[in-house]
Amino acid sequence: MTTWKKIVLLFCFFIGLGNSSRASSLLIPMDDAQAEHLKAYGIAYWLLQNGGTMEWLLNYRGGSFLCPNIPSLSKECTIRGVSFEVLADAQTQAIYNQIADPEVNMERVKLEVAPKIAVYTPQGKQPWDDAVTMVLKYAEIPYTEIYDTEVIQGELVKYDWLHLHHEDFTGQYGKFYAQYRNAAWYQDEVRNQTSTAQSLGFSKVSEMKRQVAVNIRNFVLGGGFLFTMCSGTDSYDIALAAEHVDIVESVFDGDLSDPQAQQKLDFQNGFAFQNYRIIKDPMVYEFSSIDATEDHNRLGELNDFFTLFDFSAKWDIVPTILTQNHTQVIKGFMGQTTAFHNEFVKPNVTVMGQNKSLSSARYIHGEMGQGQWTYYGGHDPEDYRHLVGDPPTDLSLHPNSPGYRLILNNILFPAAKRKKQKT
């Protein structure tokens, strides 16, 4: 878009914004009345990106968005198939009055700035290889792809929000060795990562990944927002705990691991987990005892669900934002890391969703320094058992996916966090 067109668009936008303040509001409902829950987040981001502001009505009709009623916004909703309702001033005030009731578990949060989004992902990965990039594309939310080189070179400071592709931050190539070591794609990955590590001055991939993990931790400490799924959760935490010890066997890096590696782990360095045991055996498709995949395997698809917790919208704003949904019970889905055994989750971590029968946490959150992080177990919320080489999920068939909504809550979270919280 040319600079002149941008100026015209912004002019029309603010003219409409001024007119709307004297008339009515536009409500984007997020309950069962919404035809396109996922694209509704894209509308919210579009409004912020174009200089507008809005309110997130926590726990009101599934976490609805209240926006200025401007022609450009209603037109964009229509184009994208997003349901909306035009409210008179009296209707808007009635909603405000309802939310303000101290006995009602609702709150208003202002969204002001579109966060700058980065996705840590290797070149050549297709969008369907990762649920987050897939839903970002479907919702039409822009993002920048970065990988090891950019992280090592300090480019994370450009961004507010970072997603980690389902990566292996321990340098063991996803622990695919047993089944796929002779596959062309696996061998290509080893060559590419080895070449990148050498070009950046590291003697082996595990050392490069360790520094990447540390740089990401510094990003969070400085105020960044981190979101990751599947093996990007536990492998990342393990890499931090193993910052000063070699846990990688020779088939991956050419030298022996430290025989005292388990004893030398520093759990304080990690975000979420403690007291777990690492699994160094290259023939075992697992990083540690954190993961509850085998428990969920025994449970089976028909019985695999997790439940979101209720939080106080007026006082526990952060977890309330992250759990906005039109249902509290969400169907489970598998991944290399499916869920987290509760016994290994640190006591200061907020568990936002769990399978109570298995004592496994599915969706967790915490603070680190000035920043925030969220871990979400599993690979694809609408593909129960996604395997290597499986076809992509068609999100147009799942426009109201509650599992994908949790991802998108995290994407808008930095915009809400800019609002001064209650003390």
N, C-alpha and C positions, 0 to 999 in steps of 0.2 A: 504494500500500500504506500502511495506517495505521501510526502509530508503534507501537501495541500489537502489531500483527501482525509488525512488524519485530523487536520485542523477543522475541516467542515464537520466531520463526524462528532468531534468533541463539542463543537459549538451547538450542534443540534441536540446533543445529549444533555448539555447543561441547560439549554433553553427548556427542554422537556422536563428536566428535573425541577426547575423553578416553577413551571406551571403545575407540576404534580403536587407540590407542597401545599397548594391552595385547594386541591381537589380530593383525590383519592389515592389509595395504595394498591399495590399488586401483591397478592399472596400466592406463593408457590407452595401448595400443600405437599407434605411428604408422608401422608398416610396412604391408605389404600385408594384414595381418590386420584393419586398421581399415576399418570400413564407411563412416565419415563423418569423414574427416580435417578438413574445414573446420569442422564443428560441434564437433569435439574442442577446438579453440582457444576456442570459446565456452564450453565447459564449464570450461576452465582459468580463463578470465576470471571466470566466475560464482563459482567457488570463492574466488578472490582478493577479489572484490567483497563476498562474504559473510564476510570476516574470516579465511578459511583461508589456509594456505600449502601449497606443494607443491614437488616437485623436477622439474626438466627434465633428463632423462637424455640428454645430448648424445651423438649417434651410437649410442645403444642402441636398436635396433629402430626406426630412422627418427626418433629424437628423441622418445622416449616421455615421458609424464608419470606421475610416481609420486605418489599422493595418499593421504590418510587414508581408510580404508574406513568411511565413515559412510553410513547409510541414505539420507540426503537426497541425497548425491552419486550413489550408484548409481541412485537413482530418477530423478534428472535425466538421467543418461546414457541410461537406458532410454527416457525420454520423447523425447529428441532423436535417438535411434537411434545413439548413439556406443558403439562396442565397448569393453568393459573386461574385465579379468581380476582376480579376487581372489587375492591372494598370502598365503601363510602367512609368518610371521616368518622362517623358515629360507630361503624362496625370495627374500624381499627381501634378506636378508643375502648370499645367493649373488650377486645382481645387484650389490650394493655391492662385493663382493670382486672381481668381474669388472672393474668400472669402475676400481677402485683400482689394478689391475695397471699399472705404468708402461709396459709394452710395448703396452698397448691404447689406441687413440685414442678414449677416451670420458671424460666428466666429468659430475659432478653440479652443477647450479646451482639454488639455492633461489629460488623466486618468492614474493614476499611482499606486494606492494602492487599493486592494479589501477591501471594508469595512467589518468589523465584524458585522454580523447581528443577532439580537435577536428579537424574537416574544413573546410578553406577551400574553400567552394563557393558559387556564386551561388544566390539564391533561385529556385525554380521548376525547378531541374535534377532530373530523374528519377534514381533510384538507379542505373539501368543506363547512365546517361551516364558513369559513372566506376566502374572496377573495384573500388576500395577501398570506396566506400559500398555497393556491391552485396554484397561479401563480408562486410562488417560486419553488414549486415542479415541475411544468410543465417546467419551464425554466431551471431547474437543478441548482438552486442557493442554496448553503447550508446555513442553519440558525440553531440557537439554541433556543429551547423553554424554557422560564422562566415564573414564575408567582409570586404571592405575596411573597412567602418565599424568593425567590432570590432577589426581589427588596428591601424588608425590610432589608435583610442581606448585602446590599451594592454591589451586583454583577454587577450592570449596568456599572461600570467603565471598565469592560472587553470589552465593545462593542462600536461601532461607530454609529450604526443605530438601532432604536427600533421601532417596530410596535406594536400598541395596538389592540389586538383582539377586536371585537365589544362588549366592556365591559360596565358595569355600575359602574362608579367610585363613585357614590353617596351612594352605599350600599343599594339600593332598588331592587336588584336582577332583573335588567332589566325592572322593572315595569310590569312584567308579572303576577302580583298577581291576577288581576281581572279574567283573562281567564284561567290561568294554575296553580293556587295555589294548586289544588288537583292532578295535574299530578305528576307521580313518578319522572320524570327528574327534575322538579322544586324543589320538596322536597329534592331530593338528593343534589341539588346545595346548598340549604339553609344549610343542615347538613354539607356538606363538607367545605363551607366557614366559617361557625360558628366554626367548629373544628380548621381550620387553624388560624383564628383570636385568639382563646383562646391559641393555642400553641405558638403564637408569642407575647402573653402578652397583647392582646387587649380585652376589655370587650364586644365589639360588632363589627360586620362586617363593619359598616359605619366608625368606627374609623380606622380600618385597611386600608380600601380603601382610606381614606383621607391621611394617611401617605404614602401609595403607590403613590398617585398623587403628593404629595410634593417631594418624592424622584425622581420621573420622571422629575418634574420641575427642580430639582437640576442637573439632568443628562443633560438637555438641556442647562441650565445656564453655565455649565462647558464645553460646546462645542459639545454635542451630537445632533444627528439628529432624530427627532420624526416624525412618520407618523401614522395617524390613520384614520379610516373610520367609517361610520354609527354612532352608539351611543357612540363609543369611542371618538367622537369629543365633542359634547355638554355636555355629562355627565362628561367628564374629566374637561372641563372648569368650569362647575358648582361646581365640587368638590373643585377646587382651590379657587373659589370665596367664598365658604362656609367653608373654612378651620377652622374658629373659631365660627361656629354656627351650631346647630343641625337642619337640614332640613328634617329629616327622621321620618315618622309617626310610631306609636307604633306597627302596624302589621308587620313591618320590624325589629325593634330593641327593642321592649318591653317598650319603654318610649315615652312620647309625644315630638313632635318637638317644637322648639322655636316659639311661636306665633309672634315674631318680626323678624323671619328669613329673610323675604324679605328685610326689612330695613337694616339688618345687613350684607348683602352680600357685599363683597369687590371686585368690578369688576376689580380693578387694579391688583389683584392677578392672574386673568385669562390671557390666551394668546390672545384670538380672539374676545370675545364678551362682550357687556356691555348693561346695562339698560333694560335687559329682565326681565320677571317675571317667577319665578319658579312655577311648578305645583306639589303640595305636595300630592294631592288626590291619594291614592293608587289604586283607581278604574279607573284612567285615564292613558292610555298607552302613556304617554308623560312626558318629564322632564321639559320643559319650553316653552316659546313662541319663542325661537330661531328657532325651526324646522319648515320647510315649507312643510311637508309631505301632509297635507290636500290640499294645493294649487295644488300640483302635482297630487294628486288623481283626482281632478276636471278636470285637463288638459287632462289626459288619455295617454295611451302608444303611440298611433299613433302620438300625437302632442308633446311629451315630449322630448326635445332636449336641450343641452346646448352648448355654443360656447366658445372656448378658445380665450383669448385675444392675440394680437400681442405685443411683447416686442422688444426692441432694443437689438439685439444679441451682439453688440459690447460694450454696456454700462449696460444693465440690464441682466447680464449673468444668474443670479440665476433663475428668472422666465422663461427665455428663455429655459434653460435646462429642467425645470419641465413641460413645455408645448410642448416638441418635439412630433410630431405626423405626420401621413400621411393625416390627415384631421383636420379641425378646428371645425367642427360640430359633436358632439358626442351624440348618443342616450342616453336618461336618464334612470335611474333605481331607484327603490324605496328602502327604508330601514326604520328601526325604526327612524333614522334621515336621511332624504333624501337630504335636502339642508338647507341653512341658510338665514333667512330673512335679507336682506341688512341693514335694519334699526338698527339691533343689532350687526353688524360687526364693530369692532373698526376702526377708520379712518387710523391708521398706518398699517393695514393689507393689503396685496396685494391680490386682487381678480384676480384669473387666469382663471376662467371659471364661467359663470353664465347663467341663463335663464332670459333674459332681460324682457320678457313679464310678468314674475311673480315677478320680482325684487328679485330674490333669487340667492345667491352665491352658487356655487356647489363645487368649488375647490379653496382653499385659502392657503396663506403661510405667514409666518412672522419670525422675528428674536427674540430671547430672550437670553440676555447675550451673550455668545460666540457661542450659538447654533442656530439651525433652526428647524422649525416645519411646517408640512403640514397637513391640514384637507381636507378630500375628502368625500362628502356626499354620502349616498347610500350603499347598501350591496354587490351586485354582478353585475358588468357591463354588463354581458351577460344573466342575469335572471331578467326581469323587476320587478317582484313582488315575491321575494323569501320568502317562508313561512316556519315556523317551520316544520321539517319533510320532506321537499321537497328533491328530489334526487339531487345528485351533478351535477354541470355544467361540461360538457366534453369539456375541453379547446382545445382538438385536432380538435373540430368543429369550434373553434374561434381563430385560430393561428395568426390572424391579427387584433385582437380586439383593437380599439383605446382607449376604456375605460380602459382596462387592461394595455395598454402602459403607462398611466399616473402613475400607481403604480410603474412600473419598472423604470421609469425616476427617481423616488425618491430613489430607491435602489442604483442606480449608482451615484446619486448626491454627496455623501460624497467623492467619488474618484475624482470627478471634483473639488470640493471645496478646495482640497489640493493645487491646482494651485493658485499662487498668482494672485489676481484679480487686475484689473485696478483701479487707484485712480483718 
